Amino acid sequence: MPVAALSQSSSGSHALTSVRKPPVRAMADITKASQNAIDFPPGRAEPQRLLNAREVAARLGVSERWVRDHTTRRSPKIVGVKLGTLMRYRCADVDEFMERLTTSRSSFQRQFGG
């Protein structure tokens, strides 16, 4: 429903303009919308937020370019999720990549008591 408002122009004359107010949602509408929210099945956790290349780079201590390079190789070292033109990363995939980098003590160290 338009509401009239009085505005003054630079010449000093007053003009009546109509201003449209945004509709006010009733509490029943808000309650109905919250009831339509997606409920996840029991036993399944909510999906985690995906990381972008900058966030992965900060976690790994490398550049964004390094992350993108290791994602787009023929045999990628970091698994990414392609969303249209965007590349995103799951926290679990980044953690798995870190686990693969973890090395055990080498045989050289065991042989010489290191």
C-alpha positions in Angstrom: 0.0 0.0 0.0 1.7 3.3 -1.1 2.2 6.0 1.5 2.4 9.7 0.6 5.4 11.6 1.6 6.2 15.3 1.3 9.5 16.2 -0.3 11.0 19.6 -0.9 12.8 20.4 -4.2 15.8 22.7 -4.6 13.5 25.5 -5.8 11.7 25.4 -2.5 8.4 24.0 -3.7 6.9 21.0 -2.0 5.8 17.9 -3.9 3.8 14.9 -2.8 5.5 11.6 -3.7 4.4 8.1 -3.1 6.7 5.8 -1.1 6.1 2.1 -1.1 6.6 0.3 2.2 7.8 -3.3 2.2 5.2 -5.8 3.2 5.2 -6.9 6.8 5.2 -10.7 7.2 2.8 -12.1 9.7 4.2 -14.3 12.5 2.2 -17.2 11.1 4.1 -16.9 7.8 7.5 -16.9 9.6 6.4 -20.0 11.7 5.3 -21.8 8.5 8.6 -21.0 6.8 10.6 -22.4 9.7 8.5 -25.6 9.6 9.4 -26.0 5.9 13.1 -26.0 6.8 15.1 -29.1 5.7 15.5 -31.6 8.5 18.4 -34.0 8.2 17.8 -37.7 8.8 18.8 -38.9 12.3 22.4 -40.1 12.5 23.6 -37.9 9.7 25.4 -34.7 10.6 24.7 -31.4 8.8 26.9 -30.9 5.8 30.0 -28.9 6.5 30.8 -25.6 4.9 33.1 -26.0 1.9 36.4 -24.1 1.8 37.7 -21.9 -1.0 41.3 -22.0 -2.2 42.4 -19.1 0.0 41.2 -20.8 3.1 42.9 -24.1 2.1 46.1 -22.2 1.4 46.0 -20.6 4.8 45.5 -24.0 6.5 48.4 -25.5 4.6 50.7 -22.5 4.7 51.0 -22.3 0.9 49.9 -20.0 -1.8 46.4 -20.1 -3.5 48.2 -20.8 -6.8 49.8 -23.9 -5.3 46.4 -25.2 -4.1 44.9 -24.6 -7.5 47.8 -26.2 -9.3 47.7 -29.3 -7.1 43.9 -29.6 -7.6 43.8 -29.3 -11.4 46.6 -31.7 -12.3 45.9 -34.8 -14.3 46.2 -36.8 -11.1 45.3 -34.2 -8.4 46.9 -34.3 -5.0 44.1 -32.3 -3.3 40.5 -33.4 -4.1 38.3 -30.5 -5.0 34.5 -30.1 -5.6 33.6 -28.3 -8.8 30.6 -26.1 -8.5 30.1 -24.6 -12.0 33.2 -22.5 -12.5 34.1 -22.5 -8.7 36.4 -24.9 -7.0 35.7 -25.7 -3.4 37.2 -28.1 -0.9 35.9 -30.4 1.8 37.6 -30.1 5.2 37.8 -33.9 5.3 39.6 -34.0 1.9 42.2 -31.4 3.1 42.7 -33.3 6.3 43.2 -36.6 4.3 45.8 -34.8 2.1 47.7 -33.8 5.2 47.6 -37.3 6.5 49.1 -38.6 3.3 52.0 -36.1 3.7 52.7 -37.3 7.2 55.8 -39.5 7.0 57.0 -42.2 9.4 60.5 -42.5 10.6 62.7 -43.6 7.8 64.7 -46.9 7.8 67.9 -44.8 7.8 67.0 -43.3 11.2 66.2 -46.8 12.7 69.4 -48.3 11.3 71.6 -45.7 12.9 69.7 -45.1 16.1 68.3 -41.7 15.1 
